[in-house]
Amino acid sequence: MKKTLAIVLTLVMIFGIVAFNTSAEETAKPTVTIVTNKGSAVAEGTETYFTVRFDNFSEIKGIDVEITAGAPIILGEVASSGFKGDETTANGVNYTETNNKIRFVDLLTQKNARITFAAKIAKGATTETDPVIEITGEYALDGKTFFKEKLPASGTFEIKREVAEEDKPKADNVTADAPIAITPSAGTFIPQGAVYVKDGNTYTFAKKESDGTFTAPTEGAYTYQSYTIPTNGITTFGASDDTTYPDRLRFGNYTKINSNSIENGTLVFVGEWLTLKNYYIKKGYTVEQFVNAIYKDVTAKLAANKNATHVFYDIGDKRTEVYRFVQKNYMWKSKDNSVLEYTIRLQGIQPDKTYAAVAYSIANDKTVTISQDVKSVQK
């Protein structure tokens, strides 16, 4: 991807590009949902948002709820919409905060309301599991009647965990006197190129067999890394610099639905991915929801303009370019054509930009499946 690409579509403002239809909006039952950054982890110290959605609350006049953000989340600015306090209180939000617990008491003015929280993980925090956000409280049916329940709402704040190069992939530190078959455990896979022996700056890679196993090198301690196969069978599992070409960035993709696919590829975001993501989370849409919507929008616009290379979206002065790349080659494919691994290499990488990628697969019935996880790299 070179910065000399100059053919673009007409500017489309971000707030006008997509129409969402989510399960919370399709049901008449009052529904509470916590929307987090799940699907696009952030590094420690990076501010993102989470939103509490109150949908279809036309029969409920008010709420008295407590929202708890688990350690080590640090809460920042709070904003709300659809409540009386949005206009009548000094800061626009009726809440109190104690030890990462926010009590929010207000009357609703709209059937769909939102409370949005800026949040980040403190730098240097040590946690092996992602913290959870929960909500409990009461609804007011009228001026006097309340009912209390454990609200069926929780969300996970997803933390990006950086791993030092010498520990990546996970060291097994086994010296093989004879060939050893390396088989991934149930629900995981080991990608092509992930089993190797390192001698200084020289890497010797083990071959990945057609059944997904490896034969470990006969000399030297080998290392490898396995990845979880997501529920929908497709993932962008890794991002790394190209060791041969420093100005190139690689994203690895995996799909186990290749036998039913007429096209596989990668959607690439260049520029202000975090701004784009935070915009939609604050609106109450998950990463999976808005990425799917942008995929449809980009596909339609590129089809309408055959000379266009990408679509770009602006939020204020923050621009994100979105490219759709069709997979041409592959790193590895299973013998029965049910599993495919492929890499996209981006060249002309520029500083002070974020690069994010998400794999997609189109089945022969035209159904589109998109990775539940977006991998991003700040350059």
MORAMO-V725441 format. One record per residue. N is the residue number from 1. RES is the residue in one letter. SS is DSSP state (a for helix, b for strand, c for the rest). PSI is psi in degrees with one decimal (999 if undefined). Layout:
<<N,RES,SS,PSI> <N,RES,SS,PSI>>
This chain:
<<1,M,c,110.8> <2,K,c,147.6> <3,K,c,-1.8> <4,T,c,-7.4> <5,L,c,120.2> <6,A,c,-11.4> <7,I,c,115.7> <8,V,c,165.0> <9,L,c,165.1> <10,T,c,141.4> <11,L,c,130.6> <12,V,b,120.7> <13,M,b,143.8> <14,I,a,-36.9> <15,F,a,-0.4> <16,G,a,8.4> <17,I,c,-29.3> <18,V,c,153.2> <19,A,c,129.2> <20,F,c,147.5> <21,N,c,98.1> <22,T,c,164.7> <23,S,a,-33.6> <24,A,a,-27.8> <25,E,a,-17.3> <26,E,a,-18.8> <27,T,c,149.2> <28,A,c,-10.5> <29,K,c,136.2> <30,P,c,129.5> <31,T,b,135.4> <32,V,b,129.5> <33,T,b,137.5> <34,I,b,117.3> <35,V,b,121.9> <36,T,c,-167.9> <37,N,c,15.6> <38,K,c,130.7> <39,G,c,-15.1> <40,S,c,85.5> <41,A,c,151.4> <42,V,b,151.2> <43,A,c,159.9> <44,E,c,137.1> <45,G,c,-8.1> <46,T,c,125.8> <47,E,c,132.2> <48,T,b,-160.0> <49,Y,b,160.7> <50,F,b,150.2> <51,T,b,135.6> <52,V,b,119.2> <53,R,b,133.2> <54,F,b,108.0> <55,D,b,142.5> <56,N,c,47.4> <57,F,c,33.6> <58,S,c,-28.8> <59,E,c,-4.3> <60,I,c,128.4> <61,K,c,-27.5> <62,G,b,172.9> <63,I,b,153.1> <64,D,b,96.2> <65,V,b,157.4> <66,E,b,125.9> <67,I,b,122.6> <68,T,b,123.8> <69,A,b,117.1> <70,G,c,151.0> <71,A,c,146.6> <72,P,c,41.3> <73,I,b,135.5> <74,I,b,120.5> <75,L,b,145.4> <76,G,b,-134.9> <77,E,b,142.4> <78,V,b,136.9> <79,A,b,153.7> <80,S,b,159.7> <81,S,b,146.0> <82,G,c,10.1> <83,F,b,156.1> <84,K,c,-38.2> <85,G,a,-14.1> <86,D,a,-29.9> <87,E,a,-20.7> <88,T,a,-19.9> <89,T,c,158.8> <90,A,c,-43.3> <91,N,c,3.6> <92,G,c,-0.5> <93,V,c,131.6> <94,N,c,91.0> <95,Y,b,159.5> <96,T,b,151.2> <97,E,b,131.7> <98,T,b,117.4> <99,N,c,52.9> <100,N,c,16.9> <101,K,b,123.6> <102,I,b,123.9> <103,R,b,125.5> <104,F,b,120.3> <105,V,b,120.8> <106,D,b,165.9> <107,L,b,143.5> <108,L,b,141.9> <109,T,c,-8.8> <110,Q,c,157.5> <111,K,c,-23.1> <112,N,c,116.4> <113,A,b,161.8> <114,R,b,144.4> <115,I,b,124.9> <116,T,b,136.4> <117,F,b,128.7> <118,A,b,142.0> <119,A,b,152.3> <120,K,b,167.5> <121,I,b,131.4> <122,A,c,140.2> <123,K,c,136.8> <124,G,c,-1.9> <125,A,c,141.0> <126,T,c,115.1> <127,T,c,132.7> <128,E,c,-17.2> <129,T,c,150.7> <130,D,c,134.3> <131,P,c,154.7> <132,V,b,145.1> <133,I,b,129.8> <134,E,b,159.2> <135,I,b,136.7> <136,T,b,166.2> <137,G,b,-163.2> <138,E,b,149.4> <139,Y,b,145.2> <140,A,b,117.2> <141,L,c,-29.3> <142,D,c,-163.4> <143,G,c,-17.6> <144,K,c,-21.5> <145,T,c,123.6> <146,F,b,155.1> <147,F,b,145.7> <148,K,b,139.8> <149,E,b,160.3> <150,K,c,108.2> <151,L,c,136.6> <152,P,c,60.9> <153,A,c,127.9> <154,S,b,160.3> <155,G,b,158.2> <156,T,b,127.9> <157,F,c,114.2> <158,E,c,123.3> <159,I,b,132.1> <160,K,c,124.3> <161,R,c,111.8> <162,E,c,137.4> <163,V,c,132.2> <164,A,c,147.6> <165,E,a,-38.0> <166,E,a,-17.0> <167,D,a,11.7> <168,K,c,114.8> <169,P,c,179.7> <170,K,c,126.6> <171,A,b,130.1> <172,D,b,-24.7> <173,N,b,46.9> <174,V,b,127.8> <175,T,b,120.1> <176,A,c,116.7> <177,D,c,-21.0> <178,A,c,160.1> <179,P,c,134.3> <180,I,c,130.1> <181,A,b,128.6> <182,I,b,116.1> <183,T,c,126.5> <184,P,c,147.7> <185,S,c,167.2> <186,A,c,135.2> <187,G,c,8.1> <188,T,b,169.2> <189,F,b,154.8> <190,I,c,116.1> <191,P,c,159.3> <192,Q,c,134.0> <193,G,c,3.8> <194,A,c,-4.2> <195,V,c,119.6> <196,Y,b,165.7> <197,V,b,131.6> <198,K,b,127.3> <199,D,b,97.8> <200,G,c,-121.3> <201,N,c,11.1> <202,T,b,131.9> <203,Y,b,133.9> <204,T,b,116.3> <205,F,b,139.9> <206,A,c,149.5> <207,K,c,137.6> <208,K,b,122.7> <209,E,c,166.7> <210,S,c,-17.4> <211,D,c,5.4> <212,G,c,-0.4> <213,T,c,168.7> <214,F,b,153.8> <215,T,b,115.6> <216,A,c,149.0> <217,P,c,147.9> <218,T,c,-12.5> <219,E,c,142.3> <220,G,c,158.0> <221,A,b,124.0> <222,Y,b,155.9> <223,T,b,157.1> <224,Y,c,163.1> <225,Q,c,131.8> <226,S,c,155.8> <227,Y,b,149.5> <228,T,b,136.7> <229,I,c,119.7> <230,P,c,166.3> <231,T,c,-30.5> <232,N,c,3.8> <233,G,c,11.5> <234,I,b,139.2> <235,T,b,147.2> <236,T,b,104.4> <237,F,b,-16.6> <238,G,b,157.9> <239,A,b,137.9> <240,S,b,158.9> <241,D,b,148.2> <242,D,c,122.5> <243,T,c,-25.5> <244,T,c,-36.8> <245,Y,c,100.1> <246,P,c,-23.3> <247,D,c,12.9> <248,R,c,145.7> <249,L,b,136.4> <250,R,b,139.5> <251,F,b,130.9> <252,G,b,135.6> <253,N,b,149.2> <254,Y,b,135.7> <255,T,b,135.5> <256,K,c,17.7> <257,I,c,22.8> <258,N,a,-33.8> <259,S,a,-20.7> <260,N,a,18.6> <261,S,b,141.6> <262,I,b,-12.9> <263,E,b,138.9> <264,N,b,150.7> <265,G,b,-167.5> <266,T,b,132.6> <267,L,b,124.0> <268,V,b,129.6> <269,F,b,129.2> <270,V,b,125.5> <271,G,b,-100.7> <272,E,c,60.1> <273,W,a,-42.1> <274,L,a,-40.5> <275,T,a,-43.4> <276,L,a,-47.2> <277,K,a,-46.7> <278,N,a,-35.1> <279,Y,a,-47.9> <280,Y,a,-36.2> <281,I,a,-40.6> <282,K,a,-25.8> <283,K,a,-9.4> <284,G,c,21.4> <285,Y,c,136.8> <286,T,c,164.0> <287,V,a,-44.3> <288,E,a,-40.6> <289,Q,a,-49.5> <290,F,a,-29.9> <291,V,a,-40.8> <292,N,a,-42.2> <293,A,a,-40.9> <294,I,a,-37.5> <295,Y,a,-47.6> <296,K,a,-40.9> <297,D,a,-46.2> <298,V,a,-44.2> <299,T,a,-44.0> <300,A,a,-42.4> <301,K,a,-37.5> <302,L,a,-34.3> <303,A,a,-33.5> <304,A,a,-23.4> <305,N,c,95.2> <306,K,c,-18.3> <307,N,c,-7.9> <308,A,c,144.7> <309,T,c,-25.1> <310,H,c,170.2> <311,V,b,143.4> <312,F,b,150.1> <313,Y,b,136.0> <314,D,b,133.7> <315,I,b,104.4> <316,G,c,-126.5> <317,D,c,14.0> <318,K,b,119.7> <319,R,b,140.1> <320,T,b,124.1> <321,E,b,139.2> <322,V,b,125.2> <323,Y,b,147.4> <324,R,b,115.6> <325,F,b,126.4> <326,V,b,136.4> <327,Q,c,125.9> <328,K,c,-38.4> <329,N,c,173.5> <330,Y,c,154.3> <331,M,c,-41.3> <332,W,b,146.3> <333,K,b,138.5> <334,S,c,158.9> <335,K,c,-35.4> <336,D,c,8.9> <337,N,c,22.6> <338,S,c,-17.4> <339,V,c,135.8> <340,L,b,136.5> <341,E,b,130.9> <342,Y,b,156.4> <343,T,b,142.9> <344,I,b,132.1> <345,R,b,123.9> <346,L,b,128.8> <347,Q,c,164.1> <348,G,c,31.7> <349,I,c,134.8> <350,Q,c,148.5> <351,P,c,159.7> <352,D,c,26.3> <353,K,c,152.7> <354,T,b,136.5> <355,Y,b,126.3> <356,A,b,148.5> <357,A,b,148.1> <358,V,b,130.3> <359,A,b,151.0> <360,Y,b,159.8> <361,S,b,134.7> <362,I,b,119.3> <363,A,b,168.7> <364,N,c,-12.2> <365,D,c,12.0> <366,K,c,5.6> <367,T,c,133.1> <368,V,b,128.4> <369,T,b,130.7> <370,I,b,142.0> <371,S,c,139.6> <372,Q,c,-11.4> <373,D,c,133.2> <374,V,c,128.6> <375,K,b,131.6> <376,S,b,150.2> <377,V,b,128.3> <378,Q,b,121.0> <379,K,c,999>>
